[in-house]
Amino acid sequence: MPEIIFNGPAGRLEGRYKHSNIPNAPVALVLHPNPEQGGTMNNRIAYTLFQNFVSQGFSTLRFNFRGVGRSQGEFGQGLGELSDAAAALDWLQSINKNASAVWVGGFSFGAWIAMQLLMRRPEIDGYISVSPPASIYDFNFLAPCPNEGLIIQGDNDSIVDIEAVNELVTKLREQRGEYGVDYRVISGADHFFTNQTDLLTKHITSYLNMAMSAQEAAA
């Protein structure tokens, strides 16, 4: 997997990038969980997201937020990481100028950053949000959410209160209609989807197949 270094707002950022062989392939940016709790781009769920996008033909980038691994800088309390994500998307688009679609995916803290990024970047077409930390961070910036997407949550999550995620989904569906967000709850899954990665992959793959088919039909 090619290692890449690109410029971010606080210095160099370290990433891994897989370029698709498909002409005008869609692109995807994957964001990792909280750096203060050991989150990196090599987190198992972030890597699962990365591999799912790659397998669907996306040119895909995952990277370390500032202060993680070889990325320069210090933890930015979310605002810095949002700036990092914007710089990463800039880099990704700079080498995929004719991309047919732009997606963002994130796990936990990364899902929170991803949802903020899509509010700021109108070119983003869809998102995958795994274990969004709705009971930890404020998601009221989604007013309204500009995109359809997938939210996946485990019902045995001891870190994120599933009721807060349920409320978030209800709010998004009030904004975009019942089918504005595809919400999938994995029975028995904890925050990290221990022993449930295969099922997580199946949900992501089926959603991407459906969503990309719909985008192609609308093009």
Residue frames as qw, qx, qy, qz and C-alpha x, y, z in Angstrom:
[[0.000, 0.889, 0.458, 0.000, 0.00, 0.00, 0.00],
 [0.455, 0.485, -0.039, 0.746, 1.74, 3.20, -1.14],
 [0.374, -0.627, -0.369, 0.576, 2.66, 5.56, 1.68],
 [0.271, 0.689, 0.231, 0.632, 2.04, 9.21, 0.90],
 [0.335, -0.467, -0.328, 0.750, 2.96, 12.45, 2.64],
 [0.153, 0.672, 0.404, 0.601, 1.02, 15.64, 1.91],
 [0.134, 0.185, -0.296, 0.927, 0.84, 19.11, 3.39],
 [0.306, -0.675, -0.671, -0.023, -1.69, 19.85, 6.09],
 [0.121, -0.908, -0.093, -0.390, -2.52, 23.00, 8.06],
 [0.575, -0.774, 0.261, -0.044, -0.19, 22.01, 10.93],
 [0.203, -0.588, 0.750, 0.225, 2.57, 20.38, 8.86],
 [0.366, 0.236, -0.814, -0.386, 3.02, 17.17, 6.93],
 [0.782, -0.073, 0.349, -0.511, 0.35, 14.46, 7.13],
 [0.086, -0.283, 0.940, 0.169, 0.98, 10.75, 6.65],
 [0.759, 0.203, 0.178, -0.592, -1.40, 8.59, 4.70],
 [0.385, -0.048, 0.884, 0.260, -1.97, 5.42, 2.71],
 [0.500, 0.498, -0.057, -0.706, -3.52, 5.64, -0.72],
 [0.495, 0.111, 0.832, 0.226, -4.87, 3.10, -3.21],
 [0.292, 0.413, -0.267, -0.820, -5.54, 4.35, -6.73],
 [0.741, 0.321, 0.535, -0.246, -8.31, 2.67, -8.71],
 [0.314, -0.108, 0.710, 0.621, -7.68, 1.34, -12.19],
 [0.269, 0.671, 0.689, 0.056, -11.20, 2.33, -13.21],
 [0.228, 0.322, 0.209, 0.895, -11.34, 5.47, -15.39],
 [0.272, -0.463, -0.040, -0.843, -12.92, 8.43, -13.55],
 [0.517, -0.289, -0.785, 0.181, -13.32, 6.26, -10.46],
 [0.420, -0.836, -0.161, -0.316, -15.13, 7.67, -7.43],
 [0.348, 0.408, -0.582, 0.612, -12.96, 8.74, -4.50],
 [0.681, -0.634, -0.340, -0.136, -13.31, 8.10, -0.78],
 [0.123, 0.574, -0.524, 0.618, -11.66, 9.58, 2.30],
 [0.754, -0.396, -0.524, 0.009, -11.56, 7.49, 5.50],
 [0.094, -0.696, 0.343, -0.624, -11.16, 9.10, 8.95],
 [0.569, -0.023, -0.773, 0.279, -9.91, 7.29, 12.05],
 [0.534, -0.724, -0.436, -0.032, -11.07, 7.38, 15.69],
 [0.276, -0.954, 0.056, -0.106, -9.92, 9.68, 18.49],
 [0.578, 0.529, -0.472, 0.404, -6.14, 10.17, 18.56],
 [0.246, -0.584, 0.503, -0.588, -6.26, 10.83, 22.31],
 [0.826, -0.189, 0.412, -0.335, -7.57, 7.30, 22.78],
 [0.522, -0.287, 0.752, 0.282, -5.06, 5.63, 20.50],
 [0.691, 0.604, 0.369, -0.148, -6.89, 6.08, 17.22],
 [0.195, -0.491, 0.564, 0.635, -4.81, 5.84, 14.04],
 [0.584, 0.415, -0.350, -0.604, -5.37, 5.22, 10.34],
 [0.359, 0.212, -0.906, -0.076, -4.50, 1.56, 11.03],
 [0.497, -0.027, 0.581, -0.644, -7.44, 1.12, 13.40],
 [0.273, 0.096, 0.945, 0.152, -9.21, -2.11, 12.45],
 [0.350, 0.684, 0.601, -0.221, -12.57, -0.50, 11.65],
 [0.174, 0.816, -0.189, -0.518, -11.00, 2.40, 9.74],
 [0.108, -0.369, 0.824, 0.416, -8.98, -0.13, 7.76],
 [0.354, 0.355, 0.865, -0.014, -12.15, -2.16, 7.11],
 [0.328, 0.818, 0.255, -0.398, -13.83, 0.96, 5.72],
 [0.029, 0.689, -0.523, -0.500, -10.77, 1.63, 3.56],
 [0.218, -0.126, 0.927, 0.278, -10.74, -1.90, 2.16],
 [0.393, 0.553, 0.713, -0.178, -14.47, -1.81, 1.44],
 [0.299, 0.840, -0.019, -0.453, -14.16, 1.36, -0.60],
 [0.054, -0.539, 0.729, 0.419, -11.13, -0.06, -2.45],
 [0.334, 0.102, 0.931, 0.103, -12.99, -3.28, -3.26],
 [0.394, 0.713, 0.537, -0.219, -15.82, -1.23, -4.76],
 [0.593, 0.497, 0.315, 0.550, -13.42, 0.50, -7.15],
 [0.121, -0.990, -0.070, -0.014, -12.88, 3.76, -5.28],
 [0.512, 0.447, -0.354, 0.642, -9.56, 5.59, -5.24],
 [0.638, -0.704, -0.296, -0.099, -9.26, 5.67, -1.47],
 [0.300, 0.526, -0.453, 0.655, -7.19, 7.58, 1.09],
 [0.665, -0.689, -0.283, 0.044, -6.80, 7.04, 4.80],
 [0.386, 0.579, -0.322, 0.642, -4.42, 9.19, 6.83],
 [0.519, -0.387, -0.549, 0.529, -3.24, 10.03, 10.32],
 [0.127, -0.953, -0.212, -0.175, -4.59, 13.18, 11.91],
 [0.180, 0.780, -0.369, 0.473, -2.07, 15.71, 13.21],
 [0.344, -0.600, 0.596, -0.409, 0.22, 14.38, 15.94],
 [0.908, -0.055, 0.368, -0.193, -0.44, 10.73, 15.06],
 [0.892, 0.210, 0.248, 0.315, 2.27, 8.48, 13.62],
 [0.542, -0.012, 0.210, 0.813, 4.42, 10.51, 11.26],
 [0.055, 0.803, 0.393, 0.444, 1.87, 13.33, 10.95],
 [0.321, 0.144, -0.319, 0.880, 3.14, 16.60, 12.38],
 [0.330, -0.494, -0.088, -0.800, 1.36, 18.82, 14.87],
 [0.049, 0.005, 0.817, -0.574, -0.65, 18.26, 18.03],
 [0.007, 0.518, 0.855, 0.006, -4.22, 17.18, 18.73],
 [0.002, 0.176, 0.165, 0.970, -6.56, 19.96, 17.63],
 [0.255, 0.241, 0.634, -0.690, -9.70, 19.24, 19.71],
 [0.484, 0.542, 0.684, -0.065, -11.67, 18.40, 16.59],
 [0.303, 0.902, 0.023, -0.307, -11.27, 21.73, 14.79],
 [0.099, -0.664, 0.656, 0.345, -7.70, 20.89, 13.81],
 [0.439, 0.014, 0.887, 0.143, -8.69, 17.42, 12.67],
 [0.503, 0.714, 0.452, -0.182, -11.49, 18.88, 10.53],
 [0.193, 0.871, -0.309, -0.330, -8.91, 21.11, 8.86],
 [0.295, -0.387, 0.840, 0.242, -6.70, 18.05, 8.33],
 [0.543, 0.352, 0.762, -0.018, -9.60, 16.20, 6.71],
 [0.422, 0.855, 0.135, -0.271, -10.26, 19.12, 4.37],
 [0.016, 0.747, -0.588, -0.311, -6.58, 19.15, 3.34],
 [0.427, -0.109, 0.888, 0.126, -6.68, 15.39, 2.77],
 [0.555, 0.604, 0.559, -0.119, -9.75, 15.76, 0.56],
 [0.255, 0.883, -0.206, -0.337, -8.00, 18.52, -1.37],
 [0.177, -0.517, 0.792, 0.272, -5.04, 16.20, -2.00],
 [0.509, 0.186, 0.841, 0.001, -7.30, 13.33, -3.02],
 [0.499, 0.765, 0.357, -0.195, -9.23, 15.47, -5.47],
 [0.057, 0.826, -0.388, -0.404, -6.04, 17.02, -6.88],
 [0.093, -0.351, 0.877, 0.314, -4.98, 13.65, -8.29],
 [0.211, 0.370, 0.901, 0.085, -8.50, 12.55, -9.22],
 [0.114, 0.235, -0.031, -0.965, -9.78, 15.62, -11.04],
 [0.496, 0.014, -0.505, -0.707, -12.41, 13.66, -12.99],
 [0.052, 0.054, 0.938, -0.338, -13.74, 11.53, -10.15],
 [0.296, -0.374, -0.679, -0.558, -17.32, 10.44, -10.74],
 [0.579, -0.707, -0.306, -0.267, -18.27, 10.81, -7.06],
 [0.175, 0.480, -0.573, 0.641, -16.84, 11.87, -3.70],
 [0.755, -0.490, -0.400, -0.172, -17.47, 9.94, -0.49],
 [0.001, 0.570, -0.601, 0.560, -16.32, 10.18, 3.09],
 [0.812, -0.324, -0.474, -0.105, -16.32, 7.51, 5.79],
 [0.028, 0.571, -0.561, 0.598, -15.40, 7.57, 9.44],
 [0.671, -0.303, -0.670, 0.095, -15.41, 5.52, 12.61],
 [0.496, -0.607, -0.442, 0.436, -16.37, 7.00, 16.00],
 [0.194, -0.712, 0.015, 0.674, -14.53, 10.35, 16.36],
 [0.202, -0.136, 0.628, 0.739, -13.73, 10.04, 12.66],
 [0.067, 0.574, 0.773, 0.263, -17.45, 9.76, 11.90],
 [0.134, -0.840, -0.334, 0.406, -18.04, 13.04, 13.76],
 [0.192, -0.536, 0.346, 0.745, -15.33, 14.76, 11.72],
 [0.206, 0.155, 0.796, 0.548, -16.64, 13.19, 8.51],
 [0.048, 0.740, 0.670, 0.024, -20.15, 14.52, 9.09],
 [0.130, -0.819, -0.060, 0.555, -18.76, 18.01, 9.69],
 [0.268, -0.294, 0.579, 0.711, -16.70, 17.79, 6.52],
 [0.193, 0.416, 0.790, 0.407, -19.69, 16.95, 4.36],
 [0.006, -0.865, -0.431, 0.257, -21.44, 20.07, 5.68],
 [0.165, -0.775, 0.208, 0.573, -18.53, 22.17, 4.42],
 [0.112, -0.321, 0.735, 0.587, -17.84, 20.44, 1.12],
 [0.674, 0.355, 0.195, -0.618, -20.86, 20.39, -1.21],
 [0.513, 0.451, -0.643, -0.347, -19.08, 18.10, -3.67],
 [0.150, -0.158, 0.947, -0.236, -19.39, 15.16, -1.23],
 [0.543, -0.057, -0.550, -0.632, -22.03, 12.75, -2.55],
 [0.840, -0.340, -0.350, -0.237, -22.38, 10.25, 0.30],
 [0.117, -0.616, 0.640, -0.444, -21.08, 9.06, 3.63],
 [0.787, -0.210, -0.579, -0.004, -20.63, 6.01, 5.82],
 [0.222, -0.634, 0.409, -0.618, -20.72, 6.72, 9.53],
 [0.734, -0.121, -0.663, 0.084, -19.75, 3.84, 11.85],
 [0.551, -0.496, -0.516, 0.429, -20.52, 4.24, 15.56],
 [0.124, 0.644, 0.031, 0.754, -21.10, 8.00, 15.37],
 [0.372, -0.178, -0.652, 0.636, -20.46, 9.34, 18.91],
 [0.188, -0.621, -0.371, -0.664, -23.79, 11.15, 19.24],
 [0.625, -0.715, -0.314, 0.001, -23.78, 10.86, 23.04],
 [0.671, -0.341, -0.031, 0.658, -20.27, 12.37, 23.27],
 [0.220, -0.131, 0.242, 0.936, -20.17, 15.14, 20.64],
 [0.365, 0.577, 0.310, -0.662, -22.71, 17.64, 19.36],
 [0.353, 0.187, 0.753, 0.523, -24.19, 16.76, 15.95],
 [0.214, 0.763, 0.463, -0.396, -26.52, 19.77, 15.78],
 [0.037, -0.521, 0.413, 0.746, -24.44, 21.18, 12.92],
 [0.119, 0.173, 0.880, 0.425, -26.42, 18.80, 10.67],
 [0.180, 0.638, 0.535, -0.523, -29.11, 21.38, 9.99],
 [0.948, -0.001, 0.194, -0.252, -29.97, 20.01, 7.57],
 [0.598, -0.287, 0.666, 0.341, -27.73, 17.14, 6.49],
 [0.387, 0.601, -0.293, -0.634, -27.03, 17.68, 2.77],
 [0.365, 0.346, -0.815, -0.288, -26.47, 14.04, 1.81],
 [0.936, -0.168, -0.073, -0.301, -27.91, 10.58, 2.04],
 [0.223, 0.563, -0.770, 0.204, -25.71, 8.00, 3.71],
 [0.803, -0.187, -0.565, -0.030, -25.29, 4.94, 5.90],
 [0.286, -0.619, 0.515, -0.519, -25.09, 4.87, 9.69],
 [0.780, -0.050, -0.624, 0.005, -24.07, 1.61, 11.38],
 [0.312, -0.584, 0.462, -0.589, -24.33, 1.10, 15.13],
 [0.435, -0.018, -0.889, 0.140, -23.90, -1.83, 17.48],
 [0.558, -0.614, -0.245, -0.503, -26.64, -2.37, 20.07],
 [0.823, -0.463, -0.220, 0.245, -24.12, -3.47, 22.71],
 [0.433, 0.564, -0.157, 0.685, -21.98, -0.32, 22.49],
 [0.568, -0.624, -0.395, 0.363, -20.74, 0.71, 25.95],
 [0.389, -0.174, 0.043, 0.903, -19.04, 3.87, 24.68],
 [0.204, -0.060, -0.274, -0.938, -21.77, 5.45, 22.55],
 [0.401, 0.262, 0.677, -0.559, -25.35, 5.39, 23.85],
 [0.180, 0.248, 0.819, 0.484, -27.45, 3.82, 21.10],
 [0.072, 0.779, 0.590, -0.200, -30.42, 5.96, 22.11],
 [0.068, -0.737, 0.124, 0.661, -28.44, 9.06, 21.16],
 [0.130, -0.164, 0.746, 0.632, -27.71, 7.52, 17.75],
 [0.134, 0.530, 0.832, 0.094, -31.39, 6.62, 17.37],
 [0.027, 0.837, 0.312, -0.449, -32.29, 10.26, 18.05],
 [0.116, -0.529, 0.443, 0.715, -29.72, 11.44, 15.52],
 [0.147, 0.132, 0.862, 0.467, -31.18, 9.15, 12.87],
 [0.095, 0.710, 0.683, -0.144, -34.71, 10.33, 13.65],
 [0.026, -0.786, -0.013, 0.617, -33.59, 13.93, 13.24],
 [0.118, -0.336, 0.650, 0.671, -31.89, 13.20, 9.92],
 [0.130, 0.348, 0.885, 0.282, -34.93, 11.36, 8.62],
 [0.080, 0.797, 0.467, -0.375, -37.13, 14.30, 9.58],
 [0.033, -0.688, 0.267, 0.674, -34.87, 16.48, 7.44],
 [0.112, 0.384, -0.728, -0.557, -34.44, 14.20, 4.42],
 [0.804, 0.048, -0.263, -0.531, -37.38, 11.80, 4.60],
 [0.900, -0.302, 0.266, -0.165, -37.57, 8.24, 5.85],
 [0.932, 0.194, 0.124, 0.280, -35.06, 6.98, 3.32],
 [0.200, 0.933, -0.226, 0.195, -32.64, 9.89, 3.69],
 [0.098, -0.622, 0.750, -0.201, -30.44, 7.79, 5.93],
 [0.842, 0.006, -0.523, -0.132, -29.94, 4.04, 5.88],
 [0.349, -0.608, 0.548, -0.456, -29.63, 3.00, 9.53],
 [0.837, 0.045, -0.541, -0.071, -28.40, -0.48, 10.36],
 [0.498, -0.629, 0.471, -0.366, -28.07, -1.83, 13.89],
 [0.609, 0.264, -0.748, 0.022, -25.88, -4.90, 14.36],
 [0.798, -0.517, -0.085, -0.297, -27.20, -7.10, 17.14],
 [0.900, -0.363, -0.021, 0.239, -24.70, -7.87, 19.88],
 [0.632, 0.465, -0.078, 0.615, -21.99, -5.64, 18.42],
 [0.458, -0.676, -0.197, 0.542, -19.89, -3.50, 20.73],
 [0.095, 0.906, -0.079, -0.404, -18.31, -0.17, 19.82],
 [0.077, -0.612, 0.681, 0.394, -15.42, -1.89, 18.03],
 [0.840, 0.291, -0.194, -0.416, -17.54, -4.61, 16.35],
 [0.236, -0.466, 0.850, -0.067, -15.51, -7.34, 18.01],
 [0.331, 0.058, 0.938, 0.085, -15.99, -10.59, 16.06],
 [0.442, 0.678, 0.525, -0.264, -18.49, -8.75, 13.84],
 [0.073, -0.558, 0.391, 0.728, -16.17, -7.30, 11.20],
 [0.159, 0.108, 0.859, 0.475, -17.45, -9.66, 8.48],
 [0.086, 0.705, 0.702, -0.058, -21.03, -8.59, 9.11],
 [0.063, -0.779, -0.030, 0.624, -19.97, -4.95, 9.15],
 [0.151, -0.301, 0.645, 0.686, -18.32, -5.49, 5.77],
 [0.160, 0.400, 0.863, 0.265, -21.46, -7.07, 4.34],
 [0.050, 0.829, 0.466, -0.303, -23.55, -4.06, 5.35],
 [0.099, -0.691, 0.244, 0.673, -21.06, -1.57, 3.91],
 [0.193, -0.099, 0.788, 0.576, -20.72, -3.52, 0.65],
 [0.157, 0.562, 0.803, 0.125, -24.46, -3.88, 0.14],
 [0.025, 0.857, 0.279, -0.433, -25.04, -0.19, 0.80],
 [0.131, -0.568, 0.431, 0.689, -22.27, 0.95, -1.54],
 [0.221, 0.152, 0.853, 0.448, -23.57, -1.32, -4.30],
 [0.103, 0.735, 0.669, -0.050, -27.05, 0.14, -3.91],
 [0.076, -0.848, -0.097, 0.516, -25.93, 3.76, -3.59],
 [0.190, -0.431, 0.552, 0.688, -23.50, 3.71, -6.51],
 [0.222, 0.344, 0.840, 0.357, -26.07, 2.03, -8.74],
 [0.058, 0.842, 0.502, -0.189, -28.55, 4.77, -7.88],
 [0.139, -0.751, 0.174, 0.622, -25.97, 7.50, -8.59],
 [0.242, -0.140, 0.735, 0.618, -25.08, 5.94, -11.94],
 [0.179, 0.564, 0.786, 0.179, -28.75, 5.71, -12.89],
 [0.015, -0.894, -0.315, 0.318, -29.25, 9.37, -12.03],
 [0.340, -0.488, 0.349, 0.724, -26.19, 10.53, -13.98]]
